[in-house]
Amino acid sequence: MLLTVVYGVLVIGAVCLTALAGLELVQRLVPATSRQPHNDVAGFIYAALGVIYAVLLALVVIAVWEEYDAAKETVEQEANALAEIFWLGHRLPEPEGTHIQELARSYAEEVVNVGWPLMEQGRTPSMERSQETSRAWVLIDDIRVSLQEIEPHTRADEQLYAEGLDQVQRLADARRMRLVAAEEGIPGVLWAVLIFGGIAVVSFTYLFGLENTWAHRLMVLTLSAVIGLVLFTIGAMEHPFSGGARIGTEAFDLVLERFETSKLSNL
């Protein structure tokens, strides 16, 4: 987190310095007296340009936040489904019940110790055949097979059997959605539009002619800092598992802790 803050300060600082350097260059090449007569016309055009870019930024921020929130919810759903499978194992006949609990714990450990570090490095299963990819899916298949081998004899057993298969399916679906979310990001063309739009909005302020150059510098500095901060926030949340605001393993850590301390554990 500290590294992200430091990196953000450096990026925003570089953006502000670049914007001020551009303003200084324009002021040297085109005096303020030559720009002042066009302030009214430039103001109308700049208002339209600013509104368009502000709407675009707002839509991207909302989309990125929704994707980030959905990825976090998916992780919680995956951990919850795994926990439910573990608790169901306590009520299943032996030795299948204990074996299912062992598989559930192994899956959580595999995700935390192997899968998460890979995602934090931006290495997703579609890019490489990682150990986590194969073993985690094998563990899910083993849980499903272990449940299918149980023969229910009572109505209560049938309900447990159906609930177990349903939770395994939820676990597999949530895992699949998490891996997809780890790969998703803002398209390159949209990033190009955002960056070009930010440069255009800041550069357009150079066309205004103000007698007080310090006030002009402060306006440009504030505008560039705000745009840089928003773009940095989008970049930090674009990839929910490898960006600056990455999602951690807290949900699975809590599940592993409960596996060790719960009275429903057969391990």
C-alpha positions in Angstrom: 0.0 0.0 0.0 2.8 2.4 0.9 4.5 1.6 -2.4 1.3 2.5 -4.3 1.0 5.8 -2.5 4.6 6.7 -3.2 4.2 5.7 -6.9 1.0 7.7 -7.1 2.7 10.8 -5.7 5.6 10.5 -8.2 3.2 10.0 -11.2 0.9 12.9 -10.2 4.0 15.1 -9.5 5.4 14.3 -13.0 2.0 15.1 -14.6 1.9 18.4 -12.8 5.4 19.4 -13.7 4.8 18.5 -17.3 1.7 20.6 -17.4 3.5 23.6 -15.9 6.3 23.2 -18.3 3.9 23.3 -21.2 2.3 26.4 -19.8 5.6 28.2 -19.5 6.5 27.3 -23.1 3.2 28.7 -24.4 3.6 31.9 -22.3 7.0 32.5 -23.7 6.0 31.9 -27.3 2.6 33.6 -27.2 2.2 36.6 -24.9 -0.9 36.8 -22.7 -2.0 40.0 -24.4 -2.3 38.0 -27.7 -4.5 35.4 -26.1 -6.8 37.6 -24.0 -9.1 38.7 -26.9 -10.0 35.1 -27.5 -10.9 34.2 -23.9 -14.7 34.3 -24.4 -14.7 32.0 -27.5 -12.2 29.7 -25.8 -14.3 29.6 -22.7 -17.4 28.2 -24.6 -15.3 25.6 -26.4 -13.5 24.6 -23.2 -16.8 24.2 -21.3 -18.0 21.7 -23.9 -14.6 19.9 -24.0 -14.5 19.7 -20.2 -18.0 18.3 -19.9 -17.3 15.6 -22.4 -14.1 14.5 -20.7 -15.7 14.7 -17.2 -18.5 12.4 -18.3 -16.1 10.0 -19.9 -14.0 9.9 -16.8 -17.0 9.4 -14.6 -18.3 6.5 -16.7 -14.9 4.8 -16.6 -14.5 5.2 -12.9 -17.9 3.8 -12.3 -17.2 0.8 -14.6 -13.9 0.1 -13.0 -15.3 0.3 -9.5 -18.2 -2.0 -10.4 -15.7 -4.6 -11.8 -13.5 -4.3 -8.7 -16.5 -4.7 -6.4 -17.7 -7.7 -8.4 -14.3 -9.3 -8.2 -14.2 -8.9 -4.4 -17.7 -10.3 -4.1 -16.7 -13.3 -6.3 -13.8 -14.0 -3.9 -16.2 -14.0 -1.0 -18.6 -16.3 -2.8 -15.8 -18.7 -3.5 -14.6 -18.7 0.1 -18.2 -19.1 1.4 -18.9 -22.0 -0.9 -15.7 -23.7 0.3 -16.6 -23.2 3.9 -20.1 -24.6 3.3 -18.6 -27.7 1.7 -16.3 -28.1 4.8 -19.2 -27.8 7.2 -21.2 -30.3 5.2 -18.3 -32.8 5.5 -18.9 -32.9 9.2 -22.4 -34.4 8.7 -21.4 -36.8 5.9 -20.5 -40.5 6.7 -16.9 -41.5 7.2 -14.4 -41.7 5.7 -15.8 -39.5 3.0 -16.7 -36.6 5.4 -13.1 -36.2 6.7 -11.7 -36.6 3.2 -13.9 -33.8 1.9 -12.8 -31.6 4.7 -9.1 -32.4 3.9 -9.7 -31.5 0.3 -11.4 -28.2 1.2 -8.5 -27.2 3.4 -6.0 -28.2 0.7 -7.9 -26.1 -1.8 -7.8 -23.0 0.4 -4.1 -23.4 1.1 -3.4 -23.9 -2.6 -5.3 -20.7 -3.5 -3.6 -18.6 -0.8 -0.1 -19.9 -1.1 0.2 -20.5 -4.9 -2.7 -19.0 -6.8 -2.7 -15.5 -5.2 1.0 -14.8 -5.7 0.6 -15.7 -9.3 -2.3 -13.3 -9.8 -0.5 -10.5 -7.9 2.3 -10.9 -10.5 -0.2 -10.6 -13.3 0.3 -14.2 -14.3 -3.1 -15.6 -15.1 -4.0 -19.2 -16.0 -4.7 -18.4 -19.6 -1.1 -17.2 -20.0 0.6 -20.3 -18.6 -0.2 -23.7 -17.3 0.6 -23.1 -13.7 0.7 -25.6 -10.8 -2.2 -23.8 -9.1 -4.3 -24.0 -12.2 -4.1 -27.8 -12.5 -4.0 -28.8 -8.8 -6.9 -26.4 -7.7 -9.2 -27.7 -10.4 -8.2 -31.3 -9.5 -9.1 -30.6 -5.9 -12.6 -29.4 -7.0 -13.0 -32.5 -9.1 -12.0 -34.7 -6.2 -14.5 -33.0 -3.9 -17.2 -33.6 -6.5 -16.2 -37.2 -7.0 -16.1 -37.8 -3.3 -19.7 -36.5 -2.9 -20.9 -38.5 -5.8 -19.6 -41.7 -4.3 -21.9 -41.2 -1.2 -25.1 -43.2 -1.4 -27.9 -41.3 0.5 -30.3 -43.6 2.5 -32.6 -41.1 4.1 -34.3 -37.9 3.1 -31.8 -35.9 5.2 -28.9 -37.6 3.4 -30.5 -36.7 0.1 -30.7 -33.1 1.1 -27.1 -33.0 2.2 -26.0 -34.7 -1.0 -27.9 -32.2 -3.1 -26.6 -29.2 -1.1 -23.0 -30.5 -1.4 -23.2 -30.8 -5.1 -24.7 -27.3 -5.4 -22.0 -25.8 -3.3 -19.3 -27.5 -5.4 -20.8 -26.0 -8.5 -20.9 -22.6 -6.8 -17.2 -23.0 -5.9 -16.3 -23.9 -9.4 -18.3 -21.0 -10.9 -16.8 -18.5 -8.4 -13.3 -19.7 -9.2 -13.9 -19.4 -12.9 -15.3 -15.9 -12.5 -12.3 -14.9 -10.3 -9.8 -16.1 -12.9 -11.7 -14.2 -15.6 -11.7 -11.0 -13.5 -7.9 -11.4 -13.0 -7.4 -11.1 -16.8 -9.8 -8.3 -17.5 -8.8 -4.7 -17.8 -9.5 -1.4 -19.7 -9.1 -1.8 -23.5 -6.0 -0.1 -24.8 -8.0 2.2 -27.1 -10.0 3.5 -24.1 -6.7 4.3 -22.3 -5.5 6.1 -25.4 -8.7 8.2 -25.4 -8.4 9.0 -21.6 -4.8 10.1 -21.9 -5.4 12.1 -25.1 -8.4 13.7 -23.6 -6.5 14.6 -20.4 -3.7 16.2 -22.5 -6.3 18.1 -24.6 -8.2 19.4 -21.6 -5.0 20.6 -19.8 -3.4 22.0 -23.0 -6.6 24.0 -23.9 -6.1 26.0 -20.7 -2.9 27.4 -22.2 -5.0 29.4 -24.7 -6.5 31.6 -22.0 -4.7 34.9 -21.4 -4.6 36.0 -17.8 -2.8 39.0 -16.4 -1.9 37.1 -13.2 0.4 34.3 -14.4 0.6 32.8 -10.9 -3.2 32.3 -10.9 -3.0 30.7 -14.3 -0.3 28.4 -13.1 -2.3 27.4 -10.0 -5.4 26.6 -12.2 -3.3 24.5 -14.5 -1.6 22.7 -11.6 -4.9 21.9 -9.9 -6.6 20.7 -13.0 -3.7 18.4 -14.0 -3.4 17.1 -10.5 -7.1 16.1 -10.4 -7.0 14.5 -13.8 -3.7 12.7 -12.9 -5.2 11.5 -9.6 -8.3 10.1 -11.3 -6.3 8.3 -14.0 -4.0 6.8 -11.4 -7.0 5.6 -9.4 -8.4 3.9 -12.5 -5.1 2.3 -13.2 -4.8 1.1 -9.6 -8.2 -0.5 -9.7 -8.2 -1.7 -13.3 -6.7 -5.1 -12.3 -8.3 -6.1 -9.0 -5.7 -8.8 -8.1 -2.5 -7.2 -9.4 -3.1 -3.4 -9.3 -2.2 -1.0 -6.6 -5.6 -1.6 -4.9 -5.4 -5.3 -5.2 -7.8 -7.7 -3.4 -6.1 -9.7 -0.7 -6.6 -13.3 0.7 -8.5 -12.2 3.8 -11.6 -14.2 2.9 -9.6 -17.4 2.5 -7.4 -16.7 5.5 -10.5 -16.4 7.7 -11.9 -19.7 6.3 -8.6 -21.5 7.0 -8.6 -20.1 10.6 -12.1 -21.4 11.1 -11.2 -24.8 9.7 -8.6 -25.2 12.4 -10.7 -23.9 15.3 -14.2 -25.0 14.6 -15.9 -27.8 16.5 -17.3 -29.1 13.2 -13.8 -29.9 12.0 -12.9 -33.6 11.8 -9.3 -32.9 11.0 
